[in-house]
């Protein structure tokens, strides 16, 4: 079996084994082992990718193509480039960290871990798909478990949050499907057969009017899950009601499908549509960057702070993609990875704080550095990464984004860049505010003096996320090189 199909096969086997597993400890161990194997495959894929690239100049490597539905020319077509490989690694790390952070789940644990793994199957399949229809199927597989995970294991107004998330993402899926079908029915513009294959469509000269019509549908269909303003409102409520591991996968992985889909499908296959509509979506992404940052300042709930922070940081991803140059695109992918690790780390820490203090309200917390130092120190490191401190992943990503964006001589692009850069200052305000109130000063509640220690599985989950944040910040060149080689075909196709 090819290495990419294993990313689907291993979690499927893990799910099947879980169906017949009894006992809480055994369920935990099966979920953990399945996730460890996935991470091992992702690490192996990185080395295999570099070895394959040394002898293979193809856009995609490890490709496989099997006819699925001949009448509509739908294929199980898969392959990866450096961008896909990096996102597969992100997914594997966040899934394993989520399993460790969910170690204490006792309410329907088998069903919980099965739903978590089904979500990961959808994400893995989405990142390796080269067929638009197959990609759409995996997109739906990734979204649907979120309703159950929030509606059953969530807290607060969980039914409302789960329904709002599902309806908005399903609405976006409907718009996306129209866009995909529009691309499909124009894929024979050069006289060939209709196809869903991304690489084949990229070689077709789709009529300009069709591109202008279907680009906004495809862009919005993907960008809604990437928290595009003003379609972001499902995200904060979903984050706030979701259990910890689900928030981690939701923000750390699932929302990355938006930027990836925009880049891989909307922009790559519809370059003329991109040029025609980009200015509108640049404005929306800049509004999202600023709005998310200022909204985070106004929040007192830790989850809402991180949720609105995600709206801001993911707005930068869309902004960078729309800048249409190699440096900003490199920054967009690095920002996706940095935000994935960073926001998953924040949600893990917030969950650990809530389990111990029974509150997420910043104003009711204080002096936590004295009672839970491990959690507090890691929270500070995550905060410094969020505001772009050199030596951490956030700095590397944001420098590429803003340097690339400012290379445009057009005043519109430069003004948009300057406005977006100002979000860094706002981010520093709410990060330092939270750190000062929550971690510093005297302990506000005497009950906090007896908070439980951090367990081995919690530390393991946290370190899995912290190491890449530091690693990308200290040694980003190998990752940046892998991404830059992969964006070259897009530059040739779009610009």
C-alpha positions as CSV (number, residue, x, y, z in Angstrom):
1,X,0.0,0.0,0.0
2,X,1.3,3.5,-0.8
3,X,2.4,5.7,2.0
4,X,-0.4,8.3,1.5
5,X,-3.2,5.8,1.7
6,X,-1.8,4.7,5.0
7,X,-2.9,8.1,6.4
8,X,-6.5,7.0,5.8
9,X,-6.0,3.3,6.5
10,X,-4.4,3.6,10.0
11,X,-7.1,5.8,11.6
12,X,-9.8,3.6,10.0
13,X,-8.2,0.5,11.5
14,X,-7.9,2.3,14.8
15,X,-11.6,3.2,14.7
16,X,-12.5,-0.4,13.9
17,X,-10.4,-1.7,16.8
18,X,-12.0,0.8,19.1
19,X,-15.5,-0.6,18.2
20,X,-14.5,-3.9,19.8
21,X,-12.4,-2.4,22.7
22,X,-13.8,-2.5,26.2
23,X,-12.4,-0.7,29.3
24,X,-11.4,2.9,29.6
25,X,-7.7,2.3,29.8
26,X,-7.7,0.1,26.8
27,X,-9.7,2.7,24.8
28,X,-7.1,5.3,25.7
29,X,-4.2,3.1,24.8
30,X,-5.7,2.1,21.4
31,X,-6.4,5.7,20.5
32,X,-2.9,6.7,21.7
33,X,-1.1,4.0,19.7
34,X,-3.1,4.7,16.5
35,X,-2.2,8.4,16.8
36,X,1.5,7.7,17.5
37,X,1.6,5.6,14.4
38,X,0.1,8.5,12.4
39,X,2.8,10.8,13.8
40,X,5.5,8.3,12.9
41,X,4.2,8.1,9.3
42,X,4.1,11.9,9.1
43,X,7.7,12.2,10.2
44,X,8.7,9.4,7.8
45,X,6.9,11.2,5.0
46,X,9.1,14.3,5.5
47,X,12.3,12.3,4.9
48,X,10.7,10.3,2.1
49,X,9.6,13.6,0.5
50,X,13.1,15.1,0.5
51,X,14.5,11.9,-0.9
52,X,11.9,11.8,-3.7
53,X,12.3,15.4,-4.5
54,X,16.0,14.8,-5.1
55,X,15.2,12.6,-8.1
56,X,11.6,13.8,-9.0
57,X,10.8,17.3,-10.3
58,X,7.0,16.6,-10.5
59,X,4.6,19.1,-8.9
60,X,3.3,16.3,-6.8
61,X,5.0,13.2,-5.5
62,X,3.8,9.8,-4.3
63,X,0.8,10.1,-6.6
64,X,-1.8,7.4,-7.1
65,X,-4.8,7.4,-9.4
66,X,-7.7,4.9,-9.2
67,X,-10.9,5.3,-11.1
68,X,-13.8,5.7,-8.7
69,X,-16.9,6.7,-10.7
70,X,-16.1,6.3,-14.4
71,X,-19.3,8.0,-15.7
72,X,-18.3,11.4,-14.2
73,X,-14.6,10.8,-14.4
74,X,-14.2,10.9,-10.6
75,X,-10.9,9.4,-9.3
76,X,-9.3,8.5,-6.0
77,X,-6.3,10.7,-7.0
78,X,-3.8,11.5,-4.3
79,X,-0.4,13.2,-4.1
80,X,1.6,15.6,-2.0
81,X,3.9,18.6,-2.3
82,X,5.9,20.3,0.5
83,X,2.8,22.2,1.6
84,X,0.7,19.1,2.0
85,X,3.5,17.3,3.9
86,X,3.8,20.1,6.4
87,X,0.1,20.2,7.0
88,X,-0.1,16.4,7.4
89,X,2.6,16.7,10.1
90,X,0.6,19.5,11.8
91,X,-2.5,17.3,11.8
92,X,-0.7,14.2,13.2
93,X,0.9,16.2,16.1
94,X,-2.4,18.0,17.0
95,X,-4.3,14.7,16.9
96,X,-1.9,13.0,19.2
97,X,-1.7,16.0,21.6
98,X,-5.5,16.0,21.6
99,X,-5.6,12.3,22.6
100,X,-3.3,13.0,25.6
101,X,-5.2,16.1,26.6
102,X,-8.5,14.1,26.5
103,X,-7.0,11.3,28.7
104,X,-9.5,12.1,31.5
105,X,-12.6,11.8,29.3
106,X,-15.0,9.4,31.0
107,X,-18.3,10.2,29.4
108,X,-18.7,7.9,26.3
109,X,-14.9,7.7,25.8
110,X,-15.1,5.2,22.9
111,X,-17.5,7.3,20.9
112,X,-15.5,10.4,21.7
113,X,-12.2,9.0,20.4
114,X,-13.9,7.5,17.4
115,X,-15.4,10.8,16.4
116,X,-12.0,12.5,16.9
117,X,-10.3,10.0,14.6
118,X,-13.1,10.2,11.9
119,X,-12.5,14.0,11.9
120,X,-8.8,13.3,11.3
121,X,-9.6,10.9,8.4
122,X,-11.4,13.8,6.7
123,X,-8.5,16.2,7.2
124,X,-5.8,13.7,6.1
125,X,-7.9,12.9,3.0
126,X,-8.5,16.6,2.2
127,X,-4.7,17.4,2.3
128,X,-3.7,14.5,0.0
129,X,-6.6,14.7,-2.6
130,X,-5.9,15.7,-6.2
131,X,-9.5,15.2,-7.3
132,X,-11.9,18.0,-6.5
133,X,-14.9,15.7,-5.9
134,X,-12.8,13.4,-3.6
135,X,-11.5,16.5,-1.8
136,X,-15.0,17.7,-1.3
137,X,-16.1,14.4,0.2
138,X,-13.2,14.4,2.7
139,X,-14.1,18.1,3.5
140,X,-17.6,17.0,4.5
141,X,-16.2,14.0,6.5
142,X,-14.0,16.4,8.5
143,X,-16.9,18.8,9.2
144,X,-19.7,16.5,10.2
145,X,-18.1,15.0,13.4
146,X,-17.8,18.5,14.8
147,X,-21.6,18.6,15.4
148,X,-21.4,15.5,17.6
149,X,-18.2,16.4,19.3
150,X,-19.6,19.8,20.4
151,X,-23.2,18.8,20.8
152,X,-22.5,15.8,23.0
153,X,-19.3,16.5,24.9
154,X,-19.3,20.3,24.8
155,X,-20.4,22.7,27.6
156,X,-22.5,25.9,27.9
157,X,-25.0,26.4,25.0
158,X,-23.5,23.5,23.2
159,X,-26.5,22.5,21.1
160,X,-26.8,26.1,19.8
161,X,-23.1,26.3,19.1
162,X,-23.0,22.9,17.4
163,X,-26.0,23.8,15.2
164,X,-24.7,27.2,14.3
165,X,-21.3,25.8,13.3
166,X,-22.8,23.0,11.3
167,X,-25.4,25.1,9.5
168,X,-22.8,27.8,8.5
169,X,-20.2,25.3,7.3
170,X,-22.9,23.3,5.5
171,X,-24.0,26.5,3.8
172,X,-20.5,27.2,2.8
173,X,-20.2,23.6,1.5
174,X,-23.2,24.2,-0.7
175,X,-21.6,27.3,-2.2
176,X,-18.4,25.5,-2.6
177,X,-20.0,22.6,-4.4
178,X,-21.5,25.0,-7.0
179,X,-18.0,26.5,-7.5
180,X,-16.5,23.0,-7.9
181,X,-19.1,22.0,-10.4
182,X,-18.6,25.2,-12.3
183,X,-14.9,24.4,-12.5
184,X,-15.7,20.8,-13.6
185,X,-18.1,21.8,-16.4
186,X,-15.5,24.2,-17.8
187,X,-12.6,21.7,-17.5
188,X,-13.0,20.7,-21.1
189,X,-12.6,24.2,-22.5
190,X,-9.6,23.1,-24.5
191,X,-11.5,20.2,-26.0
192,X,-10.6,17.4,-23.6
193,X,-12.8,15.4,-21.3
194,X,-14.5,16.7,-18.2
195,X,-12.3,16.1,-15.2
196,X,-12.1,16.8,-11.5
197,X,-8.3,16.4,-11.4
198,X,-6.6,19.5,-10.1
199,X,-3.4,19.0,-12.1
200,X,-5.3,18.5,-15.3
201,X,-7.6,21.4,-14.8
202,X,-4.6,23.7,-14.1
203,X,-3.5,23.1,-17.7
204,X,-6.9,24.1,-19.2
205,X,-7.7,27.7,-20.2
206,X,-11.0,28.1,-18.4
207,X,-13.0,31.0,-19.9
208,X,-12.3,34.3,-18.1
209,X,-16.0,34.9,-17.6
210,X,-16.5,31.5,-16.0
211,X,-13.5,32.2,-13.7
212,X,-15.0,35.5,-12.6
213,X,-18.3,33.8,-11.9
214,X,-17.0,30.8,-10.0
215,X,-14.0,32.2,-8.1
216,X,-15.9,34.0,-5.4
217,X,-18.1,31.0,-4.8
218,X,-15.1,28.7,-4.5
219,X,-13.1,31.2,-2.4
220,X,-16.0,31.9,0.0
221,X,-16.9,28.2,0.2
222,X,-13.4,27.4,1.5
223,X,-12.7,30.7,3.3
224,X,-15.7,30.4,5.6
225,X,-14.0,27.6,7.5
226,X,-10.9,29.8,7.6
227,X,-13.0,32.4,9.5
228,X,-13.3,35.0,6.7
229,X,-15.0,38.1,7.9
230,X,-18.0,38.5,8.1
231,X,-18.6,34.7,8.0
232,X,-16.6,34.1,11.1
233,X,-19.3,34.2,13.7
234,X,-19.6,30.4,14.0
235,X,-16.0,30.1,15.2
236,X,-16.0,31.8,18.6
237,X,-19.2,30.1,19.8
238,X,-17.9,26.8,18.5
239,X,-14.6,27.2,20.3
240,X,-16.2,28.3,23.6
241,X,-18.6,25.3,23.7
242,X,-16.3,22.6,22.4
243,X,-14.4,20.2,24.7
244,X,-10.6,20.9,24.9
245,X,-9.3,18.5,22.3
246,X,-12.1,19.4,19.9
247,X,-11.2,23.1,20.2
248,X,-7.6,22.1,19.6
249,X,-8.5,20.2,16.4
250,X,-11.1,22.8,15.4
251,X,-8.7,25.7,15.5
252,X,-5.4,23.9,15.0
253,X,-6.3,21.8,12.0
254,X,-9.8,22.1,10.7
255,X,-9.7,25.8,10.0
256,X,-6.5,25.2,7.9
257,X,-8.7,23.5,5.3
258,X,-9.9,27.0,4.4
259,X,-6.6,28.6,3.4
260,X,-5.3,25.4,1.8
261,X,-8.5,25.1,-0.3
262,X,-8.3,28.7,-1.3
263,X,-4.7,28.3,-2.4
264,X,-4.9,24.8,-4.0
265,X,-8.2,25.2,-5.8
266,X,-9.7,28.7,-6.0
267,X,-6.4,30.6,-6.8
268,X,-4.6,27.9,-8.7
269,X,-7.4,26.9,-11.0
270,X,-9.0,30.3,-11.4
271,X,-6.1,32.8,-11.8
272,X,-8.1,35.4,-13.8
273,X,-10.9,35.2,-11.3
274,X,-8.3,35.8,-8.6
275,X,-7.0,38.9,-10.2
276,X,-10.5,40.2,-10.7
277,X,-11.8,39.7,-7.2
278,X,-8.8,39.8,-5.0
279,X,-9.1,43.4,-3.9
280,X,-12.5,42.8,-2.3
281,X,-11.3,39.8,-0.3
282,X,-8.1,41.7,0.7
283,X,-10.4,44.3,2.3
284,X,-12.4,41.6,4.1
285,X,-9.3,39.8,5.3
286,X,-7.8,43.1,6.6
287,X,-11.0,43.8,8.4
288,X,-10.9,40.3,9.9
289,X,-7.3,40.8,11.1
290,X,-8.1,44.1,12.9
291,X,-11.6,43.1,14.1
292,X,-10.4,39.8,15.6
293,X,-7.6,41.5,17.5
294,X,-9.8,44.3,18.9
295,X,-12.6,41.8,19.7
296,X,-10.1,39.7,21.7
297,X,-9.2,42.7,23.8
298,X,-12.9,43.1,24.9
299,X,-13.3,39.4,26.0
300,X,-12.8,38.1,29.5
301,X,-13.4,34.4,28.7
302,X,-10.1,32.7,27.8
303,X,-11.6,30.6,25.1
304,X,-13.3,33.6,23.4
305,X,-10.0,35.5,23.6
306,X,-8.2,32.7,21.8
307,X,-11.1,32.3,19.4
308,X,-11.1,35.9,18.3
309,X,-7.3,35.8,18.2
310,X,-7.7,33.0,15.7
311,X,-9.9,35.1,13.5
312,X,-7.2,37.7,13.4
313,X,-4.3,35.3,12.8
314,X,-6.2,33.3,10.1
315,X,-7.1,36.6,8.5
316,X,-3.4,37.1,7.9
317,X,-3.3,33.8,6.1
318,X,-5.9,34.8,3.6
319,X,-4.4,38.3,3.3
320,X,-1.0,36.8,2.5
321,X,-2.4,34.5,-0.1
322,X,-4.1,37.4,-1.9
323,X,-0.8,39.3,-2.0
324,X,0.2,37.0,-4.9
325,X,4.0,36.7,-4.4
326,X,6.3,33.9,-3.3
327,X,7.4,35.5,0.0
328,X,3.9,36.2,1.2
329,X,2.7,32.8,0.1
330,X,5.6,31.2,2.1
331,X,4.5,33.3,5.0
332,X,0.9,32.2,4.6
333,X,1.8,28.5,4.9
334,X,4.2,29.2,7.8
335,X,1.4,31.2,9.5
336,X,-1.0,28.3,9.0
337,X,1.5,25.9,10.7
338,X,2.4,28.4,13.5
339,X,-1.2,29.2,14.3
340,X,-2.1,25.5,14.2
341,X,0.5,24.6,16.9
342,X,0.0,27.9,18.8
343,X,-3.8,27.9,19.1
344,X,-3.9,24.2,19.9
345,X,-1.4,24.9,22.7
346,X,-3.5,27.7,24.0
347,X,-6.7,25.7,24.0
348,X,-4.9,22.8,25.8
349,X,-3.6,25.1,28.4
350,X,-7.0,26.8,28.9
351,X,-8.6,23.4,29.3
352,X,-6.1,22.5,32.0
353,X,-6.6,25.8,33.8
354,X,-10.4,25.4,33.7
355,X,-10.3,21.8,35.0
356,X,-8.3,23.1,38.0
357,X,-10.0,26.4,38.7
358,X,-13.5,25.8,37.3
359,X,-13.4,29.2,35.6
360,X,-12.2,30.7,32.3
361,X,-12.9,34.3,33.4
362,X,-9.6,36.2,33.4
363,X,-10.8,38.6,36.1
364,X,-11.4,35.7,38.5
365,X,-7.9,34.4,38.1
366,X,-4.6,35.7,39.4
367,X,-1.2,34.5,40.7
368,X,-1.4,31.2,38.8
369,X,2.4,31.4,38.2
370,X,2.8,30.6,41.8
371,X,0.5,27.5,41.9
372,X,0.8,26.0,38.4
373,X,4.2,27.2,37.1
374,X,4.5,24.7,34.2
375,X,1.2,25.8,32.7
376,X,1.9,29.4,33.3
377,X,5.4,29.4,31.8
378,X,4.2,27.6,28.6
379,X,1.2,30.1,28.4
380,X,3.7,32.9,28.3
381,X,5.8,31.3,25.6
382,X,2.6,30.7,23.5
383,X,1.7,34.3,24.1
384,X,5.1,35.5,22.9
385,X,4.8,33.4,19.8
386,X,1.4,34.9,19.2
387,X,2.7,38.5,19.3
388,X,5.6,37.6,17.0
389,X,8.7,37.4,19.3
390,X,11.8,36.5,17.3
391,X,13.0,33.0,17.9
392,X,9.4,31.6,17.8
393,X,7.3,30.5,14.9
394,X,5.0,33.5,14.8
395,X,7.8,35.9,14.0
396,X,9.1,33.8,11.0
397,X,5.6,33.6,9.6
398,X,4.6,37.3,10.0
399,X,7.9,38.6,8.7
400,X,7.4,36.7,5.5
401,X,3.8,37.9,5.2
402,X,4.5,41.6,5.7
403,X,7.8,41.7,3.8
404,X,6.1,40.0,0.8
405,X,3.0,42.1,1.0
406,X,5.0,45.4,1.1
407,X,6.9,44.5,-2.0
408,X,3.9,45.6,-4.0
409,X,4.4,49.2,-5.4
410,X,0.6,49.8,-5.6
411,X,-0.5,52.0,-2.7
412,X,-3.6,49.9,-2.1
413,X,-1.5,46.9,-1.2
414,X,0.9,48.9,1.0
415,X,-1.9,50.6,2.9
416,X,-3.5,47.2,3.5
417,X,-0.2,45.9,4.7
418,X,0.3,48.8,7.1
419,X,-3.2,48.4,8.6
420,X,-2.6,44.6,9.0
421,X,0.8,45.2,10.7
422,X,-1.0,47.3,13.4
423,X,-2.7,44.2,14.6
424,X,0.6,43.1,16.1
425,X,0.4,45.9,18.6
426,X,-3.2,45.1,19.4
427,X,-2.2,41.4,19.9
428,X,0.5,42.5,22.3
429,X,-2.1,44.4,24.3
430,X,-4.5,41.5,24.9
431,X,-1.7,38.9,25.4
432,X,0.2,41.0,28.0
433,X,-3.1,41.9,29.6
434,X,-4.1,38.3,30.1
435,X,-0.6,37.3,31.3
436,X,-0.5,40.2,33.8
437,X,-4.0,39.6,35.3
438,X,-4.1,35.8,35.2
439,X,-0.5,34.8,36.0
440,X,1.1,37.6,37.9
441,X,0.3,39.2,41.3
442,X,-1.2,37.6,44.4
443,X,-3.3,34.4,44.3
444,X,-6.9,35.7,44.2
445,X,-8.5,32.6,45.5
446,X,-7.1,30.6,48.4
447,X,-8.6,27.4,46.8
448,X,-6.1,27.8,44.0
449,X,-3.2,27.1,46.5
450,X,-4.2,23.4,46.3
451,X,-4.5,23.0,42.6
452,X,-3.5,19.5,41.2
453,X,-0.2,19.0,39.6
454,X,0.2,18.6,35.9
455,X,0.1,14.9,34.9
456,X,2.5,13.1,32.6
457,X,0.0,12.9,29.7
458,X,-0.8,16.6,30.0
459,X,2.9,17.5,29.9
460,X,3.3,15.1,26.9
461,X,0.5,16.8,25.0
462,X,1.8,20.3,25.7
463,X,5.4,19.5,24.7
464,X,4.2,18.0,21.4
465,X,2.9,21.4,20.6
466,X,5.5,23.5,22.2
467,X,8.5,21.9,20.5
468,X,7.4,22.8,16.9
469,X,6.7,26.4,17.9
470,X,10.3,26.8,19.1
471,X,11.7,24.6,16.4
472,X,10.2,26.6,13.5
473,X,11.3,29.8,15.1
474,X,14.9,28.7,15.6
475,X,15.4,26.6,12.5
476,X,12.8,27.6,9.8
477,X,15.0,27.2,6.7
478,X,14.3,23.5,5.9
479,X,10.6,24.1,6.2
480,X,10.6,27.3,4.3
481,X,12.7,25.7,1.5
482,X,10.2,22.8,1.3
483,X,7.3,25.3,1.0
484,X,9.0,27.7,-1.5
485,X,9.8,24.8,-3.9
486,X,6.1,23.8,-3.8
487,X,4.7,27.3,-4.5
488,X,6.7,27.7,-7.6
489,X,4.2,25.9,-9.9
490,X,1.5,28.1,-8.4
491,X,3.4,31.3,-9.2
492,X,3.8,30.1,-12.8
493,X,0.1,29.3,-13.0
494,X,-1.4,32.3,-11.2
495,X,1.0,35.2,-11.9
